[in-house]
Amino acid sequence: MTTPSILRRAVGVALLAATALTLASCSGNSSPGISAKGDLFGNGQKDSSPVVARVGGVEITQKDLDLRLKEMPDDLKAQYADPAERRQLLRLVVGELLLAQGALASDATKHPDVVQQMISQRRTTLINAFKEKVLWKDLEPTPEQIQQEYELNKAIYYQVAATVLARHIQCNTKAEADVAWARLQAEGKARAFPYVVAEMSRNPLSIKEEGLLGWFNRGGYIGALSYGKEFSEIVFDWDFGLHPPTKIGSHWHIVEILERQPARTLSLAEVRTRIVDQLMPGLQQAARDEYLANSLKQAPVEYFGEYRPGSGRSAGELLKLAMLAAKFERKLDLYDTLLEDYPDSKEAPMALFMKANLYLDATGDMYRCRRYLQQTIDLYPQSEVREQAQFMLDNLGKVDFKAPRSIQELSTQPR
């Protein structure tokens, strides 16, 4: 009788063999098939690049070397960026080939944990390849989505505070500051601000910048000053030009206001990349969800035992548990279970509505929040929460809008 251990090993080896056969059969004329070397290097495509080494009859080509370099993390790539270091890279590849051949010649690859790891890595590679090369290929927000996200959030996220550019001379005492002030009022080259800074300022950090403190906003950070917040609060509204000695913090300062930038809203062009980055996770998740939903229609799934719908809990019980759960992941899992297992229940609209609120409150993901609110309206047009979902959808992004955090708050919203 075959033991479970042997059976698992047989299945694992069979899967690996099937993988090799599949790769070989799908490569067409562009690939020579899977060889002993091909299992370790290359990308399955025809390789006509020069041979750079031969190890026990197995050839290593320039393409193999280039692909191995491409696999490395950036910090290791830098070590071999110089062509003079490629010899070391080749020696590394030769060593890897010998070690891998040793593994193939031994029983190492027959261990169940090794087989499982290889199967797991193949599965992960397949999933990632399908998402990157198929599901998410050419996926990007539409101009309308980008514009909508900008309009909804520019009052909150895309504001630039007013800033000023200033320089200073820092002195330990008022007497020192008065001497520096007198120097600045004198005639000749010696009165130039950089010269006075170099000779009389007591701040080693700003001396390196000829007294320049850089741009800062009201109450903002100033790297050269340990009391920068206090300093910026005091001088922010000063007029352009030179100001006489003033004690700020533990020192006396002569400050010159050089430039001023008013508060403004960043343009769409300035934040477009940021908006796209914010929208992409939601778009990718939506593409994945849509694919899975369509696939499940073609291949219905049956669950048994503890995996049956709701794990034996009713839709009402799942909704109550989700409302009481403390962690984001637990809440989301319960809402998703309810929506997946009981999509036609009277609790489903509330679960979808609360899922939208969960994303807004826990992650600030307005794209997903809007998406699930719209689904609540579209999928459950007769539900009791439809009007509340529409109200939220119309008010998302407004500064004074507060999302409901409980059924009690929900009941007080306009209908």
C-alpha positions as CSV (number, residue, x, y, z in Angstrom):
1,M,0.0,0.0,0.0
2,T,1.3,3.4,-0.9
3,T,1.9,5.7,2.1
4,P,0.7,9.3,2.1
5,S,4.3,10.5,2.1
6,I,5.2,8.5,-1.0
7,L,1.9,9.5,-2.6
8,R,2.6,13.2,-2.1
9,R,6.1,12.8,-3.4
10,A,4.8,11.0,-6.5
11,V,2.2,13.7,-7.1
12,G,4.9,16.5,-6.6
13,V,7.3,14.9,-9.0
14,A,4.5,14.3,-11.5
15,L,3.5,18.0,-11.3
16,L,7.1,19.1,-11.9
17,A,7.3,16.8,-14.9
18,A,4.0,18.1,-16.2
19,T,5.4,21.7,-15.8
20,A,8.5,20.9,-17.9
21,L,6.4,19.2,-20.6
22,T,4.0,22.2,-20.6
23,L,6.8,24.7,-20.9
24,A,8.4,22.6,-23.7
25,S,5.2,22.2,-25.7
26,C,4.1,25.9,-25.4
27,S,7.5,27.4,-26.4
28,G,7.0,26.6,-30.1
29,N,9.8,27.3,-32.6
30,S,11.1,30.1,-30.5
31,S,12.4,27.7,-27.8
32,P,14.7,24.7,-27.9
33,G,12.7,23.2,-25.1
34,I,13.7,22.5,-21.5
35,S,17.2,21.2,-21.2
36,A,19.4,20.4,-18.1
37,K,20.8,23.9,-18.5
38,G,17.5,25.4,-19.3
39,D,16.1,24.3,-16.0
40,L,18.7,26.5,-14.3
41,F,19.3,29.5,-16.6
42,G,17.7,31.2,-19.5
43,N,14.1,32.2,-20.2
44,G,13.0,29.4,-22.4
45,Q,13.7,31.3,-25.6
46,K,16.1,30.4,-28.3
47,D,19.6,31.5,-27.3
48,S,22.2,32.3,-30.0
49,S,24.5,34.5,-27.9
50,P,28.2,33.6,-27.5
51,V,29.2,30.8,-25.1
52,V,31.2,32.3,-22.3
53,A,31.9,29.1,-20.3
54,R,31.4,25.3,-20.4
55,V,30.9,23.4,-17.2
56,G,30.9,19.6,-17.5
57,G,29.4,19.8,-21.0
58,V,26.8,22.4,-20.0
59,E,27.3,25.7,-21.8
60,I,26.8,29.1,-20.2
61,T,26.0,31.9,-22.7
62,Q,26.3,35.7,-22.5
63,K,22.5,35.8,-22.4
64,D,22.5,33.5,-19.3
65,L,24.9,35.9,-17.7
66,D,22.8,38.9,-18.6
67,L,19.6,37.3,-17.3
68,R,21.3,36.3,-14.1
69,L,22.3,39.9,-13.5
70,K,18.8,41.0,-14.3
71,E,17.5,38.7,-11.5
72,M,19.6,40.4,-8.8
73,P,18.4,43.1,-6.4
74,D,19.6,46.6,-7.2
75,D,22.3,46.6,-4.6
76,L,23.9,43.5,-5.9
77,K,23.5,44.6,-9.5
78,A,25.6,47.6,-8.7
79,Q,28.5,45.3,-7.6
80,Y,28.7,43.9,-11.2
81,A,27.8,47.1,-13.1
82,D,31.4,47.6,-14.2
83,P,32.3,45.3,-17.1
84,A,35.5,44.5,-15.3
85,E,33.4,42.8,-12.6
86,R,31.6,40.5,-15.1
87,R,34.3,37.9,-14.6
88,Q,33.3,37.7,-11.0
89,L,29.7,37.4,-12.0
90,L,30.6,34.5,-14.3
91,R,32.4,32.7,-11.5
92,L,29.3,33.2,-9.4
93,V,27.1,31.7,-12.1
94,V,29.5,28.7,-12.5
95,G,29.4,28.1,-8.8
96,E,25.6,28.2,-8.8
97,L,25.5,25.8,-11.8
98,L,27.6,23.3,-9.9
99,L,25.5,23.6,-6.8
100,A,22.3,23.2,-8.7
101,Q,23.6,20.2,-10.6
102,G,24.6,18.6,-7.3
103,A,21.0,19.1,-6.1
104,L,19.6,17.5,-9.2
105,A,22.0,14.5,-8.9
106,S,21.0,14.0,-5.3
107,D,17.7,13.3,-3.5
108,A,17.4,16.9,-2.5
109,T,14.7,17.7,-5.0
110,K,12.6,14.7,-3.9
111,H,11.9,15.9,-0.4
112,P,8.2,16.9,-0.1
113,D,9.0,20.3,1.4
114,V,11.3,21.1,-1.6
115,V,8.6,19.9,-4.1
116,Q,6.0,21.9,-2.3
117,Q,8.2,25.0,-2.4
118,M,8.8,24.6,-6.1
119,I,5.1,24.1,-6.8
120,S,4.3,27.2,-4.6
121,Q,6.8,29.3,-6.5
122,R,5.4,28.2,-9.8
123,R,1.9,29.0,-8.7
124,T,2.9,32.4,-7.4
125,T,4.8,33.1,-10.7
126,L,1.8,32.1,-12.7
127,I,-0.6,34.2,-10.7
128,N,1.7,37.3,-10.8
129,A,2.3,36.8,-14.6
130,F,-1.5,36.6,-15.3
131,K,-2.2,39.7,-13.3
132,E,0.7,41.8,-14.7
133,K,0.6,40.5,-18.3
134,V,-3.2,40.0,-18.8
135,L,-5.5,41.4,-16.1
136,W,-3.6,44.6,-15.5
137,K,-2.1,45.1,-18.9
138,D,-2.8,48.7,-20.1
139,L,-4.9,49.2,-16.9
140,E,-5.0,52.8,-15.8
141,P,-7.5,55.3,-14.6
142,T,-9.6,57.2,-17.2
143,P,-9.1,60.9,-17.5
144,E,-12.6,61.3,-16.0
145,Q,-11.6,59.2,-13.0
146,I,-8.5,61.2,-12.5
147,Q,-10.3,64.5,-12.8
148,Q,-13.0,63.4,-10.4
149,E,-10.5,62.3,-7.8
150,Y,-8.7,65.6,-8.1
151,E,-11.9,67.6,-7.7
152,L,-13.1,65.6,-4.8
153,N,-9.8,65.8,-2.9
154,K,-8.0,69.0,-3.9
155,A,-9.5,70.9,-0.9
156,I,-8.0,68.4,1.5
157,Y,-4.9,66.8,0.0
158,Y,-3.6,69.1,-2.7
159,Q,-3.0,72.3,-0.8
160,V,0.5,74.0,-0.5
161,A,0.9,76.2,2.5
162,A,2.3,79.7,2.1
163,T,6.1,79.8,2.6
164,V,8.8,82.4,3.0
165,L,12.5,82.3,2.2
166,A,14.8,83.9,4.8
167,R,18.3,84.2,5.9
168,H,19.7,85.2,9.3
169,I,22.7,86.1,11.4
170,Q,22.6,84.4,14.8
171,C,24.4,86.0,17.8
172,N,24.7,84.9,21.4
173,T,24.2,88.4,22.9
174,K,22.4,91.6,22.0
175,A,25.8,93.4,22.0
176,E,27.1,91.0,19.3
177,A,23.9,91.4,17.3
178,D,24.2,95.2,17.5
179,V,27.7,95.1,16.1
180,A,26.5,92.8,13.3
181,W,23.6,95.1,12.5
182,A,26.0,98.1,12.4
183,R,28.2,96.2,10.0
184,L,25.2,95.6,7.7
185,Q,24.5,99.3,7.6
186,A,28.1,100.3,6.8
187,E,29.6,101.2,3.4
188,G,31.7,99.0,1.2
189,K,32.1,95.3,0.5
190,A,32.4,94.3,4.2
191,R,28.7,95.1,4.7
192,A,27.6,92.3,2.4
193,F,25.4,89.8,4.2
194,P,27.5,86.7,3.5
195,Y,30.6,88.4,4.9
196,V,28.9,89.4,8.1
197,V,27.5,85.9,8.5
198,A,30.9,84.3,8.0
199,E,32.5,86.6,10.6
200,M,29.8,87.0,13.2
201,S,27.1,84.3,13.1
202,R,27.2,81.7,15.8
203,N,25.2,79.0,14.0
204,P,27.6,76.5,12.3
205,L,24.8,74.9,10.2
206,S,23.5,78.1,8.6
207,I,27.0,79.5,8.2
208,K,27.6,76.8,5.6
209,E,24.7,78.2,3.6
210,E,25.7,81.9,4.1
211,G,22.9,82.3,6.6
212,L,20.2,80.9,4.3
213,L,17.5,79.1,6.2
214,G,15.5,77.8,3.2
215,W,11.8,77.9,2.6
216,F,9.5,77.3,5.6
217,N,5.8,77.8,6.4
218,R,4.3,79.2,9.5
219,G,5.2,77.0,12.5
220,G,7.3,74.8,10.1
221,Y,10.5,72.9,10.6
222,I,13.9,74.7,10.1
223,G,16.8,72.4,10.0
224,A,19.4,74.8,11.3
225,L,17.4,75.8,14.4
226,S,16.4,73.6,17.3
227,Y,13.6,76.1,18.0
228,G,12.6,76.4,14.3
229,K,8.8,76.2,15.0
230,E,9.0,79.2,17.4
231,F,11.2,81.1,14.9
232,S,9.0,80.5,11.9
233,E,5.9,81.5,13.9
234,I,7.5,84.9,14.8
235,V,9.0,85.9,11.5
236,F,6.5,84.5,9.1
237,D,4.5,87.7,8.6
238,W,7.4,90.1,8.6
239,D,7.8,92.4,5.6
240,F,10.4,91.9,2.9
241,G,13.9,93.1,3.8
242,L,16.3,93.3,6.7
243,H,15.0,93.4,10.3
244,P,17.0,94.6,13.3
245,P,18.1,92.2,16.1
246,T,15.3,90.3,17.8
247,K,15.6,87.7,20.5
248,I,14.1,84.4,19.4
249,G,14.6,81.2,21.4
250,S,17.9,81.5,23.2
251,H,19.7,83.7,20.6
252,W,19.6,87.1,19.0
253,H,18.8,87.1,15.3
254,I,19.1,89.5,12.4
255,V,16.6,88.2,9.8
256,E,16.1,89.1,6.2
257,I,12.9,88.1,4.4
258,L,13.9,87.4,0.8
259,E,10.9,85.9,-1.0
260,R,7.4,84.8,-0.3
261,Q,5.1,82.2,-1.9
262,P,1.4,82.4,-1.3
263,A,-0.7,79.4,-0.4
264,R,-2.1,77.6,-3.5
265,T,-3.8,74.5,-4.8
266,L,-1.5,72.2,-6.7
267,S,-2.6,71.8,-10.3
268,L,-3.9,68.5,-11.8
269,A,-0.7,68.2,-13.8
270,E,1.4,68.5,-10.6
271,V,-0.5,65.7,-8.8
272,R,-1.6,63.5,-11.7
273,T,1.1,60.8,-10.9
274,R,0.1,60.8,-7.3
275,I,-3.6,60.4,-8.1
276,V,-2.8,57.5,-10.5
277,D,-0.8,55.8,-7.8
278,Q,-3.7,56.2,-5.4
279,L,-6.3,54.9,-7.8
280,M,-4.3,51.9,-9.2
281,P,-4.7,49.5,-6.2
282,G,-8.4,49.9,-6.3
283,L,-8.5,49.4,-10.1
284,Q,-6.3,46.4,-9.9
285,Q,-8.5,44.9,-7.2
286,A,-11.6,45.6,-9.2
287,A,-10.1,43.9,-12.3
288,R,-9.2,40.9,-10.2
289,D,-12.7,40.7,-8.5
290,E,-14.4,41.0,-11.9
291,Y,-12.3,38.2,-13.4
292,L,-13.0,35.9,-10.4
293,A,-16.7,36.7,-10.4
294,N,-17.0,35.9,-14.1
295,S,-14.9,32.7,-13.7
296,L,-17.1,31.5,-10.8
297,K,-20.1,31.8,-13.1
298,Q,-18.4,29.4,-15.5
299,A,-17.2,27.1,-12.8
300,P,-19.5,27.1,-9.7
301,V,-17.8,26.1,-6.5
302,E,-19.3,23.8,-3.8
303,Y,-18.1,24.0,-0.3
304,F,-18.4,21.3,2.4
305,G,-18.0,20.8,6.1
306,E,-16.7,23.9,8.0
307,Y,-16.4,25.6,4.6
308,R,-20.1,25.7,3.8
309,P,-21.8,29.1,3.4
310,G,-21.2,31.4,6.3
311,S,-19.3,28.6,8.1
312,G,-22.7,27.6,9.4
313,R,-23.6,31.2,10.4
314,S,-26.6,33.0,9.0
315,A,-26.4,36.3,7.2
316,G,-27.7,38.1,10.3
317,E,-25.1,36.6,12.5
318,L,-22.3,37.5,10.1
319,L,-23.4,41.1,10.0
320,K,-23.6,41.4,13.7
321,L,-20.1,39.8,14.1
322,A,-18.7,42.3,11.6
323,M,-20.2,45.3,13.4
324,L,-18.7,44.1,16.7
325,A,-15.3,43.1,15.3
326,A,-12.4,45.4,16.2
327,K,-9.8,44.8,13.5
328,F,-10.1,45.9,9.9
329,E,-9.2,42.6,8.4
330,R,-11.7,40.7,10.5
331,K,-14.5,43.1,9.6
332,L,-13.7,42.9,5.9
333,D,-13.5,39.1,6.0
334,L,-17.0,38.9,7.6
335,Y,-18.6,41.4,5.2
336,D,-17.0,39.6,2.2
337,T,-18.2,36.2,3.5
338,L,-21.7,37.5,3.9
339,L,-21.7,39.1,0.4
340,E,-20.3,36.0,-1.2
341,D,-22.4,33.4,0.6
342,Y,-25.6,35.4,1.0
343,P,-25.7,38.0,-1.9
344,D,-29.6,37.9,-2.0
345,S,-30.1,38.3,1.8
346,K,-31.7,41.3,3.3
347,E,-28.4,41.9,5.2
348,A,-26.3,42.1,2.0
349,P,-27.0,45.8,1.1
350,M,-26.0,46.8,4.7
351,A,-22.9,44.7,4.5
352,L,-21.9,46.3,1.2
353,F,-22.7,49.8,2.5
354,M,-20.7,49.2,5.7
355,K,-17.8,47.8,3.6
356,A,-17.6,51.1,1.8
357,N,-17.5,53.0,5.1
358,L,-14.9,50.6,6.4
359,Y,-12.5,51.4,3.6
360,L,-13.1,55.2,4.0
361,D,-12.6,55.1,7.8
362,A,-9.7,52.6,8.0
363,T,-7.7,53.4,4.9
364,G,-9.0,56.6,3.4
365,D,-9.5,54.8,0.1
366,M,-12.2,56.9,-1.5
367,Y,-12.0,55.0,-4.8
368,R,-13.1,51.8,-3.2
369,C,-15.6,53.6,-1.0
370,R,-17.3,55.1,-4.0
371,R,-17.2,51.8,-5.8
372,Y,-18.9,49.9,-3.1
373,L,-21.4,52.7,-2.5
374,Q,-22.3,52.7,-6.2
375,Q,-22.6,48.9,-6.1
376,T,-25.0,49.3,-3.1
377,I,-27.2,51.6,-5.3
378,D,-27.0,49.5,-8.4
379,L,-27.3,46.0,-7.0
380,Y,-29.9,46.8,-4.3
381,P,-32.0,49.7,-5.6
382,Q,-34.9,48.8,-3.2
383,S,-32.8,48.5,-0.1
384,E,-33.3,50.7,3.0
385,V,-29.7,52.0,2.8
386,R,-29.9,53.1,-0.9
387,E,-30.6,56.8,-0.1
388,Q,-27.9,56.9,2.6
389,A,-25.4,55.4,0.0
390,Q,-26.4,58.1,-2.5
391,F,-26.0,60.8,0.2
392,M,-22.5,59.6,1.0
393,L,-21.6,59.3,-2.7
394,D,-22.7,62.9,-3.3
395,N,-20.8,64.3,-0.3
396,L,-17.5,62.3,-0.4
397,G,-14.6,64.7,-0.5
398,K,-16.3,67.6,1.2
399,V,-14.3,68.9,4.2
400,D,-17.2,68.9,6.7
401,F,-18.6,65.5,5.7
402,K,-18.5,62.8,8.3
403,A,-19.1,59.1,7.4
404,P,-21.5,57.2,9.7
405,R,-19.7,54.9,12.1
406,S,-22.7,53.0,13.4
407,I,-26.3,52.1,12.6
408,Q,-27.4,54.7,15.1
409,E,-25.5,57.4,13.2
410,L,-26.7,56.0,9.9
411,S,-30.3,56.5,11.1
412,T,-29.8,60.2,11.6
413,Q,-28.6,60.9,8.1
414,P,-31.0,62.7,5.6
415,R,-33.1,60.4,3.5
